[in-house]
Amino acid sequence: MIRSRLSDGELAALAARIQRNYDYDARSGRLVNRKTGRSVKGMKHGCRPYMKLDIDFCGRRTVVGMHRAIWAWHHGRFPTLQIDHINGNGFDNHIENLREVSGSENMRNMVYPWKANAKTGLPGVYKNRGGYRIKVAQKYYHFRDRYVAFYHLTLLGRRFK
């Protein structure tokens, strides 16, 4: 569950306010301010690949993840679990790309940067006593050929940019 400084009632009121003040543009995957008609671009939050929405709520500044705000606009409530970007792109906030999942499921769907292992030349494939091994979901798999190992790594759900 996501920790929040707002109570459940305040989260419901914030979701209602987002629905009242913004529209969702399905083509761009962004919120549109109803007063100005402009797309809300949000702000990048540190080095993380997610956009944030800055809202004045209950007399104080509240920062909400853009993906969580779009989820709240579409479903009328804030998610109780984590929001996962299905394609791994944190800037792609189309509602079809967002799903509510547990933390472990969210970690399983992480997109890893392509970084080759120095000894094997393939990402996620490691040398191991006369063969090669990969690790998926806390389990090790052993293979004789490094390319077969990499092929199985991609089949078992680990994706790369």
N, C-alpha and C positions, 0 to 999 in steps of 0.2 A: 504494500500500500504506500502511496506517496504521502509524505508528511507535508502539511500545509499550515501556515500561520492563521488561516481563516477557518472558522467553524463550518459545519455542514450547511447551516442556514445562510451564512455569508457567501459560501460557494454557490448555493442555489440562486441567491440574489445577483451575484456576479454573472452567472450564466444567463439569467434573464436580461441583465443589462447589456450583455454582448449581443443577444438576439434582438434587443430593441434598438441598439445603436448601429449595428453593422449588418451588412448583407454578405452572402458568400458568393463569390464569382467562381463558378465551376470550371471555366476555361483556364483561368490563371491559378486557381487553387489558393486565392487570397481573400481576405476580408476587405469589404469596401465600406467606407464611412458613409452612412446614409445622409448626413448633413452636407458634406462637401462633395460626395460622389467620387472621391479619390480612393485608390487602392492603398491599403495600409501595408507599408513595406516592413515595418517592424525594425528592430535593431539587432545586430549580431551580438551575442552574449559571450564575451571572452573568446577563447579559442575553440569553443564547442560549435559544431555545425548546426545550430538551431537558432531560429529567429525568436525574439521576445516581443511581446506587446505590452506597452506601458499604459496603464489605465489609472485614472483618478477615481478611487472607489472608497466610499465611507470617509472622505476627508483625508485619505492618505494615498500615496503612490503605491500601486500594486503592479508587479511585473509578472506576466503570465507567458508561458511558452506559446508561441503562435499555433503550434500543432494542437495544444490543449484547448486554446480558445476556439479554434475551428471545430474541434470535436464537441465542445460545449455548445457552439452555435447550432451544429447539425443535430445533436442528440438532446439538447435542452438540459444537460447536466454535465458536470465535470467527471472525468473518468476516475474510478476508484483504484484502478491498477495503472500500469505504465502504458504509454502510447508508443507503438512500434511503427516505424516507417518501413513498410514492406520491401521497398526497393533499396533500402539502405541510405538513401539521400535525405539528410536532415532538412534540406531546404525545400523538398518537394512535399507540400502540404495539401495535396489533393485528397479529398475525403476517401477516395477509393484506395489511397496509399496508406491510410492510417487504420490501425486496429488496436484494440485494448487487449493487452496480454500481461502475463505474470513477468516478474523480473528474469526468471530463468529462461523463459521463452524468448524474451527480448534479447538476452545475451546470446542465445543460440542463433539468432538471425543477424548478428553483427556482421558488417562487411569489413573485412580485413584488408589493409593496403597490401598490394602485391610487393613483397620483399623476398627476394630469392635467398635461400639458405646458402651460405658460402661453400659448404662441402658438397651439396647435391645439386645446386643450381635451380632448385624448385622450392616455392614457398610451402611451408607446412610439412615438408618431407625431410626426415632426419636419418642419418646413418645409424645403423644399429647392428652389431655383431653379425657381419656377413650379409646383411640385408638393409631394408629401409623400413621406417615406421612412421605412422601418422597418428594424431590424437584427435578424436572427435567425441564431444560430449563426455569428457572425462574417461574415455576408453581408448586403449592403444590397439592399433592394428598393424600387423607385420607383413611385409612383402619382400620378394627377392629382387624385383625390378623397381627402380625409382619412378619411372613413368607410369607403371601400373598403380603404384602407391598414390601418385598425384591424381590419376584418373579417379580412383576410389575416394580420395579426399573431396574432390569436387562433386561426386555422386552422393556422398553422405551429407551434403548440405552446407559445407563451408564454402562461402563465396568470396570472390576477390574483386577489387575494383579493376 
